[in-house]
Amino acid sequence: MPDKVIFQLQADVCKALAHARRVEIIDLLGESELGFGEISEKTAVTKSSLSQHLSVMVEKGILTQRKKA
């Protein structure tokens, strides 16, 4: 039974990364930590669209966020 939970978690991550723009964002963040504005500039994504993409990945545990002090 626990295997089914793992399979569901894996499927959720795959769904979250099924959008090419999200994979692009992950690739950028793999190179260095970037702020919201920097990601928006490098990907040419609108801020509202970027916010949605990041929210999906944070919700699924793919990314974490922190706010500058």
N, C-alpha and C positions, 0 to 999 in steps of 0.2 A: 504493500500500500504506500509506503513512503516514496517509492520510486515514481508513482503517479504525480506526487507533489513536485518532485524535481523536474519531471517532464513538462509539467504545466509552467513552471518558472522559466525553463529553457524556451518554451514556445512564446511566452510573454516577451522575453528579451528579443527573440527573433522578430516578432511582430513590431516591436519598437524600433528595430534597426532596418526594417523593410523599406524605409524611405531613403532614397539616395542622398538627400540633403543631410539627413542625420548621420549617415556614414561619413560624409564629408566633414561634418562638425567633429566627429570622433577622431578622424585623421588629423585635423588641425590641433585638437587638444592633446593628441599623442605627442606632438612636437614640443609644445610648451603650454603653460597655463595662460589663458586669455580671458579678458573681460568681455562682457556682453557686447559693448560697442566694437571691440576688435573683431569679434566673431562676425558681427553684422557686416562690417566693412570687407572682411576677407571673403565672405560667402555671397555678398550682394543680396542678402535676404532682408526683407522688411523686418522691422523690429517686432511687429505683432506675430509674424510667421516664425521668427526665430524663438520668440518667447514660447510659442506652442511646441515647437520641436524640443526645446530644452526641458519644458515641463514634462513631456512624455518620458524623456530619458531619465529625469530625476525621479519621477513617479515609479519607474521600473527598477531603480537602483543602479542604473548604468552610469550616471553622473551624480556628483554631489555639488552642492552650491555653498558659497559663503559670501557674505557681504563685506565690503571694505569698511573698515572702522572709520 
